[in-house]
């Protein structure tokens, strides 16, 4: 949130009211309560006035204004064919750059009024086409139109990062999104995020709320090995058998294809080969339909040093468990592909992504949207420092590689280092945790009710400020989806033969 709410420019009465509201906002216990206070803050601070100013360097108000006039005109005059034409012409979620992140930092709730009006008008126009009488537009024409709209507009994806037990934060994000009917059907996860994605993706739709209560997470997934056992073999510090047991008990014997049939969710699990010369992969119902979900998650959780690299297991057509790429060992996907955005875009026609980041080595360096997109002179030092820091880190790794890179263990660590530094850790909408020293102590603790409750609430509170943005991004897509389902249901009903 931009720093419009500084109190220096207000009289004492107004400043006191803003401070009081800010305090209430930070202690809100539900999204309804948070939203009510946020609206009062926008009003008290004058942020609402910004909404009515069309001028902005971040989007083209002229394009939006012109299209808004045409859509209203055609809808009010019931010119269905013209309405369909103009809708098709601009069916992209970020037309004229209306989803630029800087358009959502001035206010707690909403954005420019003209953008809100435009999204509302597009939704109304789509509903108007869907309800057109059959003599103007047949069911077949409607279905073809809305299927094309669905393809052109795309769908969102939600990405969960790794973070060991800190990944319980993800449950709070999911809880809020589900309550607001904004949980995407495309999910990805690596390490702890893979557990979250798989828990959702192997559940029946009516079981998801139960999953988010946390009961399935209360298990001793982390069990550290004794010093004597560490010296006996080359395994990691933690006993992988406990994690494997936890995953098999909670994810069942489902393959990716079976999981999709059960939940209707597309889950994607990021893994990386132990041999860093090979490329990381995402596992899903397209790339590995017969692979067991628990096996993929186990590989994605195999953090080097903590857990040993693992083999993958598939389920054959007759139910027999068989090796999957038996000559390859796999490790934690977050090492090289925490957020596999590009691959998901190709597979699922993703139009925007929601990134949920809890990795303890990444969160301290995450920037708000305002910080990332600032272009003023005062932002240059930090921008330069970040870029040069990345160059320096790569330079140090190159220097080390030249001298002792022949040692396999050193080379592998350097490759992991490159993978961590070179990744893109941001989505189009970003929800990330805020840590203090205590959180690092939580990392490898087994989930218990009090820890679950705390981290889930932190996830909820971090999601509330993003709901307004996600709603704006999602509304047109959900209108297309609901209209298409309604039309197809109506068509099926007309085909039912009623007995005489």
Phi and psi in degrees as a GROMACS rama.xvg file:
@    title "Ramachandran Plot"
@    xaxis  label "Phi"
@    yaxis  label "Psi"
@TYPE xy
-64.3804  159.431  UNK-2
-85.4533  46.2956  UNK-3
-74.3884  -17.1871  UNK-4
-93.1005  19.0772  UNK-5
-67.3732  146.874  UNK-6
-98.8782  2.33984  UNK-7
-60.6224  -35.9366  UNK-8
-88.8134  3.86479  UNK-9
-106.393  156.883  UNK-10
-69.9692  165.691  UNK-11
-60.9746  -38.2246  UNK-12
-64.134  -45.5992  UNK-13
-67.3243  -39.3013  UNK-14
-63.3862  -40.6508  UNK-15
-64.3839  -40.4215  UNK-16
-64.1733  -41.7275  UNK-17
-65.3803  -43.1958  UNK-18
-61.321  -40.454  UNK-19
-64.4628  -43.8317  UNK-20
-66.0998  -39.0903  UNK-21
-62.498  -39.7508  UNK-22
-65.479  -42.1022  UNK-23
-64.1697  -37.7909  UNK-24
-62.572  -42.8751  UNK-25
-68.8801  -21.7251  UNK-26
-105.735  10.5579  UNK-27
-61.2741  143.953  UNK-28
-107.416  -5.652  UNK-29
-148.749  162.454  UNK-30
-67.2448  -36.8131  UNK-31
-59.6742  -45.7622  UNK-32
-65.0556  -44.1982  UNK-33
-60.8433  -44.5195  UNK-34
-64.6088  -41.1863  UNK-35
-61.3687  -43.4515  UNK-36
-69.1102  -39.2764  UNK-37
-61.7061  -40.6088  UNK-38
-63.6421  -39.1394  UNK-39
-65.4863  -37.7099  UNK-40
-65.5971  -43.1393  UNK-41
-60.2946  -38.3714  UNK-42
-70.6309  -45.9609  UNK-43
-66.5208  -33.6532  UNK-44
-85.8337  -11.2498  UNK-45
88.0753  4.82393  UNK-46
-63.5961  -27.9651  UNK-47
-60.3275  -31.1804  UNK-48
-64.2218  -35.0064  UNK-49
-59.0842  -32.0323  UNK-50
-61.8454  -31.4378  UNK-51
-89.7011  -0.471644  UNK-52
-93.7391  115.148  UNK-53
-73.4464  -28.2643  UNK-54
-64.3736  130.359  UNK-55
-164.485  140.701  UNK-56
-76.8243  -5.66029  UNK-57
-98.3382  -12.1444  UNK-58
-150.449  165.043  UNK-59
-96.2291  95.2256  UNK-60
-66.0079  -30.275  UNK-61
-65.1715  -42.7557  UNK-62
-62.0911  -45.0908  UNK-63
-66.4472  -41.6689  UNK-64
-62.1133  -44.1001  UNK-65
-62.8206  -45.6734  UNK-66
-67.9324  -36.1522  UNK-67
-61.5133  -43.2216  UNK-68
-62.0654  -45.0758  UNK-69
-64.9458  -44.7522  UNK-70
-60.8787  -44.5214  UNK-71
-63.1376  -42.8735  UNK-72
-61.8642  -50.152  UNK-73
-67.2257  -36.8129  UNK-74
-68.4026  -45.6173  UNK-75
-66.2955  -31.8179  UNK-76
-88.8864  1.74257  UNK-77
57.9342  37.9027  UNK-78
-91.2809  80.7133  UNK-79
-59.6666  -47.8656  UNK-80
-63.6561  -41.3932  UNK-81
-65.9054  -37.7353  UNK-82
-63.5484  -43.7953  UNK-83
-62.514  -38.4484  UNK-84
-63.9794  -47.6609  UNK-85
-71.6682  -31.3599  UNK-86
-64.4619  -48.2243  UNK-87
-61.027  -33.2762  UNK-88
-61.9618  -31.1123  UNK-89
-129.126  35.9013  UNK-90
-86.6206  75.7563  UNK-91
-143.247  142.894  UNK-92
-67.8887  -22.8646  UNK-93
-116.404  34.1603  UNK-94
-54.0197  136.931  UNK-95
55.8436  22.0586  UNK-96
68.6924  28.8134  UNK-97
-70.945  -8.90037  UNK-98
-106.445  18.8774  UNK-99
-59.8484  132.18  UNK-100
-53.7771  -32.1605  UNK-101
-69.4946  -12.5773  UNK-102
-81.8145  -2.54024  UNK-103
-123.67  20.3826  UNK-104
-111.691  -10.6951  UNK-105
-77.8215  -33.7974  UNK-106
-122.978  154.272  UNK-107
-70.9838  -37.8749  UNK-108
-122.325  121.876  UNK-109
84.9629  -173.573  UNK-110
-144.767  -156.256  UNK-111
-54.5097  137.62  UNK-112
-59.8292  -36.7878  UNK-113
-67.4927  -32.8167  UNK-114
-70.8284  -43.1069  UNK-115
-60.5442  -42.7225  UNK-116
-64.0089  -38.7822  UNK-117
-65.9163  -47.5227  UNK-118
-61.6093  -40.5861  UNK-119
-63.2559  -41.8464  UNK-120
-68.7541  -40.0042  UNK-121
-60.7184  -43.4785  UNK-122
-62.5163  -44.8127  UNK-123
-63.737  -38.8055  UNK-124
-66.6784  -39.8356  UNK-125
-63.2452  -42.6074  UNK-126
-64.3875  -34.863  UNK-127
-65.1745  -42.3096  UNK-128
-63.636  -42.7887  UNK-129
-62.2657  -32.1532  UNK-130
-94.7653  6.61649  UNK-131
-62.1274  140.483  UNK-132
-61.9451  151.399  UNK-133
-64.1632  -25.4485  UNK-134
-70.6409  -21.6113  UNK-135
-91.2375  -41.5803  UNK-136
-143.958  117.166  UNK-137
-72.8738  164.942  UNK-138
-58.8381  -41.8031  UNK-139
-62.5849  -41.4092  UNK-140
-66.611  -38.9518  UNK-141
-64.7163  -44.9436  UNK-142
-62.4417  -43.6082  UNK-143
-62.0161  -42.7551  UNK-144
-62.8058  -47.9884  UNK-145
-74.9832  -28.8685  UNK-146
-66.6194  -40.7286  UNK-147
-64.6341  -39.5689  UNK-148
-62.2738  -42.1882  UNK-149
-61.2831  -41.9308  UNK-150
-68.2389  -43.956  UNK-151
-66.9224  -37.1924  UNK-152
-81.633  -34.3877  UNK-153
83.0006  -172.355  UNK-154
-142.232  159.605  UNK-155
-84.9467  164.527  UNK-156
-133.937  144.99  UNK-157
-112.765  126.458  UNK-158
-116.661  127.476  UNK-159
-106.202  128.773  UNK-160
-83.2335  173.414  UNK-161
-77.5929  176.854  UNK-162
155.795  18.0888  UNK-163
53.3406  -138.112  UNK-164
-66.4405  -18.491  UNK-165
-63.9391  -14.7084  UNK-166
-65.4441  -10.3908  UNK-167
-61.0033  -21.2465  UNK-168
-53.4863  -36.3515  UNK-169
-59.5517  -31.4648  UNK-170
-64.6499  -34.3013  UNK-171
-67.5476  -38.8615  UNK-172
-62.4206  -48.1238  UNK-173
-63.0468  -39.9494  UNK-174
-59.0684  -47.15  UNK-175
-67.4113  -45.3285  UNK-176
-61.9982  -39.7023  UNK-177
-67.1644  -41.7921  UNK-178
-60.2429  -32.6496  UNK-179
-95.0593  9.80061  UNK-180
55.9844  43.7136  UNK-181
-124.839  11.5318  UNK-182
-75.4363  117.092  UNK-183
-63.4094  162.162  UNK-184
-95.3385  -3.91183  UNK-185
-111.994  121.103  UNK-186
-127.29  144.277  UNK-187
-132.449  155.658  UNK-188
-157.6  149.918  UNK-189
-130.552  142.339  UNK-190
54.4981  -121.159  UNK-191
-60.4274  -33.9136  UNK-192
-65.3303  -30.0599  UNK-193
-65.7831  -37.3111  UNK-194
-62.7955  -43.7075  UNK-195
-62.284  -49.2733  UNK-196
-60.4483  -42.4263  UNK-197
-70.4037  -37.151  UNK-198
-58.2533  -43.4025  UNK-199
-71.2552  -43.7363  UNK-200
-74.9221  -10.5695  UNK-201
-108.824  10.0954  UNK-202
-105.924  149.206  UNK-203
-66.2338  150.606  UNK-204
-52.2733  -37.965  UNK-205
-77.0204  -7.51445  UNK-206
-94.341  -10.1119  UNK-207
-62.5751  -41.4094  UNK-208
-59.703  -37.7834  UNK-209
-66.5038  -39.538  UNK-210
-59.6764  -39.3854  UNK-211
-77.6894  -2.44275  UNK-212
-77.9362  -16.3188  UNK-213
96.2021  -7.14275  UNK-214
-58.1776  -35.6521  UNK-215
-72.6866  -14.3222  UNK-216
-89.2652  -13.9974  UNK-217
-80.3147  86.4379  UNK-218
-152.54  158.625  UNK-219
-86.5577  68.7224  UNK-220
-70.4958  -30.0864  UNK-221
-100.123  122.45  UNK-222
-140.334  112.002  UNK-223
-80.8727  140.643  UNK-224
-80.2499  155.835  UNK-225
-73.4069  159.988  UNK-226
-61.0306  -37.5424  UNK-227
-63.6733  -40.465  UNK-228
-70.7167  -29.5408  UNK-229
-63.8613  -35.0859  UNK-230
-78.2858  -18.9312  UNK-231
-76.6989  -32.9469  UNK-232
-142.409  -176.285  UNK-233
-100.07  21.1716  UNK-234
-68.4387  177.326  UNK-235
-83.4156  -177.829  UNK-236
-68.9481  -26.4352  UNK-237
-104.186  150.474  UNK-238
-83.2021  112.873  UNK-239
-66.6765  -20.247  UNK-240
-64.5273  -35.1393  UNK-241
-68.3468  -41.9447  UNK-242
-65.2596  -42.1137  UNK-243
-61.278  -43.3109  UNK-244
-62.0197  -44.0248  UNK-245
-59.1568  -44.7618  UNK-246
-68.9251  -41.7211  UNK-247
-66.4267  -36.5329  UNK-248
-67.9963  -36.6646  UNK-249
-94.6985  -24.8517  UNK-250
-105.213  -10.7266  UNK-251
70.2576  -163.03  UNK-252
-103.658  37.6466  UNK-253
-91.7266  139.242  UNK-254
-85.2916  173.105  UNK-255
-62.3337  -39.1753  UNK-256
-66.1006  -42.8558  UNK-257
-66.3856  -36.1538  UNK-258
-63.3234  -40.9328  UNK-259
-64.645  -42.0122  UNK-260
-61.96  -30.9754  UNK-261
-80.1208  -44.487  UNK-262
-105.138  -24.7284  UNK-263
77.2348  6.67348  UNK-264
-103.506  139.61  UNK-265
-91.6456  105.905  UNK-266
-101.565  141.687  UNK-267
-129.744  124.114  UNK-268
-111.112  124.416  UNK-269
-89.3703  129.25  UNK-270
-134.661  162.428  UNK-271
-132.051  140.841  UNK-272
-69.6927  144.379  UNK-273
-61.1885  -34.8774  UNK-274
-79.2647  104.903  UNK-275
-70.9657  -4.01846  UNK-276
-76.1338  -15.7735  UNK-277
-92.6702  159.197  UNK-278
-83.4752  149.156  UNK-279
-67.6915  162.45  UNK-280
-132.964  159.055  UNK-281
-115.883  137.067  UNK-282
-106.94  131.345  UNK-283
-161.099  -172.935  UNK-284
-70.8469  -13.6164  UNK-285
-92.7544  -45.8698  UNK-286
-83.6094  -24.8158  UNK-287
-154.229  65.1256  UNK-288
-61.51  -29.2025  UNK-289
-93.7096  -0.20684  UNK-290
-75.8887  137.187  UNK-291
-71.2586  131.885  UNK-292
-61.4327  -42.4955  UNK-293
-61.3006  -33.9301  UNK-294
-67.5767  -42.3381  UNK-295
-63.8096  -41.653  UNK-296
-67.4979  -38.8853  UNK-297
-58.7804  -43.5142  UNK-298
-65.1825  -40.5585  UNK-299
-67.7827  -23.9381  UNK-300
-90.7102  -3.05864  UNK-301
-76.9572  71.8065  UNK-302
-64.1428  124.884  UNK-303
-52.5642  140.08  UNK-304
82.8862  -46  UNK-305
-72.8488  -47.8995  UNK-306
-124.463  152.757  UNK-307
-75.2734  156.562  UNK-308
-62.9723  151.987  UNK-309
-128.564  160.456  UNK-310
-88.135  161.076  UNK-311
-101.477  153.155  UNK-312
-126.932  132.642  UNK-313
-112.656  168.709  UNK-314
-118.518  118.962  UNK-315
-71.4038  168.514  UNK-316
-56.2526  -26.8279  UNK-317
-94.3856  8.14914  UNK-318
90.5556  -5.34673  UNK-319
-73.3165  134.884  UNK-320
-79.7943  129.667  UNK-321
-133.842  156.317  UNK-322
-65.4179  146.832  UNK-323
-115.304  116.924  UNK-324
49.3304  63.4656  UNK-325
-61.1122  -20.6932  UNK-326
-88.7064  0.991669  UNK-327
-114.841  133.74  UNK-328
-97.1121  149.228  UNK-329
-128.958  152.38  UNK-330
-135.328  -178.405  UNK-331
-46.6562  123.967  UNK-332
-66.9603  -25.6727  UNK-333
-70.9496  -13.0354  UNK-334
-62.2265  -32.9111  UNK-335
-136.673  -10.0114  UNK-336
-153.99  64.4551  UNK-337
-60.8766  -45.247  UNK-338
-121.802  97.4146  UNK-339
-81.775  63.2755  UNK-340
-66.177  -47.5039  UNK-341
-62.002  -40.1146  UNK-342
-68.3974  -37.3911  UNK-343
-70.0192  -34.7952  UNK-344
-58.7807  -42.5234  UNK-345
-69.4122  -39.3367  UNK-346
-77.9638  -34.977  UNK-347
-121.764  8.61681  UNK-348
54.9913  50.8307  UNK-349
-77.5557  131.993  UNK-350
-100.089  -29.5241  UNK-351
-151.607  158.25  UNK-352
-122.841  147.281  UNK-353
-111.281  117.835  UNK-354
-102.781  126.385  UNK-355
-112.369  106.03  UNK-356
-111.394  121.072  UNK-357
-130.452  5.19222  UNK-358
-58.1211  124.522  UNK-359
-66.1436  -21.1646  UNK-360
-91.3097  -3.72123  UNK-361
-110.437  -42.7633  UNK-362
-51.0798  -43.577  UNK-363
-60.9509  -18.8949  UNK-364
-104.29  0.0911118  UNK-365
-69.8051  143.183  UNK-366
-112.706  149.652  UNK-367
-69.8526  163.408  UNK-368
-59.4295  -38.8542  UNK-369
-61.3441  -43.2719  UNK-370
-67.0779  -39.4098  UNK-371
-67.8438  -35.485  UNK-372
-102.974  3.30784  UNK-373
-63.3078  143.12  UNK-374
-126.8  4.01876  UNK-375
-72.843  166.577  UNK-376
-60.5302  -35.0335  UNK-377
-67.642  -18.4979  UNK-378
-85.0907  -12.5047  UNK-379
-62.3593  -45.6629  UNK-380
-56.1276  -45.9506  UNK-381
-65.8539  -40.2511  UNK-382
-61.5621  -44.7931  UNK-383
-64.8758  -42.2479  UNK-384
-61.6472  -42.9648  UNK-385
-64.52  -45.5547  UNK-386
-65.8703  -43.6223  UNK-387
-70.8056  -31.0785  UNK-388
-62.5896  -39.8248  UNK-389
-66.1118  -42.7382  UNK-390
-63.4614  -42.645  UNK-391
-63.3909  -43.183  UNK-392
-62.2727  -42.1478  UNK-393
-65.785  -38.6963  UNK-394
-62.0856  -41.818  UNK-395
-64.2151  -38.5782  UNK-396
-69.5056  -36.6391  UNK-397
-63.6792  -41.835  UNK-398
-60.6043  -43.9737  UNK-399
-66.9159  -39.6072  UNK-400
-61.8715  -40.5502  UNK-401
-63.6048  -29.6415  UNK-402
-98.3205  -44.836  UNK-403
-128.44  21.9149  UNK-404
-68.6136  -12.4971  UNK-405
-72.7  -20.2099  UNK-406
-74.0286  118.085  UNK-407
-54.1507  -42.6803  UNK-408
-64.5247  -39.4988  UNK-409
-67.9235  -44.3523  UNK-410
-60.4869  -40.7453  UNK-411
-65.1824  -43.2135  UNK-412
-61.8198  -39.3296  UNK-413
-65.764  -39.3158  UNK-414
-63.8926  -40.6441  UNK-415
-63.1564  -39.7978  UNK-416
-60.4213  -45.113  UNK-417
-59.6466  -42.5518  UNK-418
-60.9886  -40.603  UNK-419
-67.9392  -43.1977  UNK-420
-71.5718  -35.7111  UNK-421
-84.4625  -5.3936  UNK-422
-76.1303  158.792  UNK-423
-101.01  117.583  UNK-424
-101.982  8.72876  UNK-425
-113.75  146.76  UNK-426
-107.701  -164.254  UNK-427
-76.6748  -34.1142  UNK-428
-122.744  132.337  UNK-429
-122.488  127.64  UNK-430
-121.511  117.188  UNK-431
-137.418  155.539  UNK-432
-75.8704  167.148  UNK-433
-125.947  119.269  UNK-434
-107.284  151.165  UNK-435
-123.439  -177.873  UNK-436
-59.6549  -30.7588  UNK-437
-63.2959  -33.3677  UNK-438
-63.2409  -33.9553  UNK-439
-69.4083  -25.3361  UNK-440
-72.5387  -29.8157  UNK-441
-72.0039  -21.8851  UNK-442
-47.2146  -52.3138  UNK-443
-106.897  22.2494  UNK-444
-83.8485  143.202  UNK-445
-69.3522  139.922  UNK-446
-59.5406  125.667  UNK-447
-123.651  160.038  UNK-448
-51.5973  -43.1029  UNK-449
-68.9564  -37.6032  UNK-450
-70.2594  -40.7137  UNK-451
-59.5279  -47.9771  UNK-452
-60.4607  -42.0214  UNK-453
-66.168  -49.1388  UNK-454
-71.3326  -33.5061  UNK-455
-64.2643  -43.3543  UNK-456
-63.512  -37.9356  UNK-457
-62.0154  -39.4674  UNK-458
-64.9088  -40.7333  UNK-459
-61.4775  -49.6077  UNK-460
-64.7801  -33.2703  UNK-461
-72.5364  -22.1095  UNK-462
-86.135  -32.6069  UNK-463
-51.6051  -45.4304  UNK-464
-66.8133  -13.8077  UNK-465
-96.9891  -10.4355  UNK-466
-61.5795  -42.3044  UNK-467
-58.5595  -43.2719  UNK-468
-65.6683  -46.3  UNK-469
-64.696  -39.4008  UNK-470
-59.4994  -42.9306  UNK-471
-63.2961  -43.267  UNK-472
-65.9607  -35.3221  UNK-473
-90.1863  -19.3708  UNK-474
-59.8046  -47.5443  UNK-475
-65.0951  -42.5096  UNK-476
-60.9119  -40.9448  UNK-477
-70.0148  -33.3834  UNK-478
-63.7765  -43.131  UNK-479
-61.3847  -46.1154  UNK-480
-61.1017  -48.8793  UNK-481
-65.8115  -39.4855  UNK-482
-64.0021  -44.1718  UNK-483
-63.0153  -43.7997  UNK-484
-63.3977  -41.0783  UNK-485
-64.9813  -41.6162  UNK-486
-65.9483  -43.5282  UNK-487
-67.3401  -35.6692  UNK-488
-64.2055  -43.558  UNK-489
-62.8345  -38.3642  UNK-490
-65.8157  -40.033  UNK-491
-63.9733  -38.0782  UNK-492
-66.5399  -34.0005  UNK-493
-70.5313  -20.4469  UNK-494
-87.008  -12.6033  UNK-495
-69.8501  127.487  UNK-496
-87.9411  117.957  UNK-497
-86.9859  124.062  UNK-498
-60.4009  146.225  UNK-499
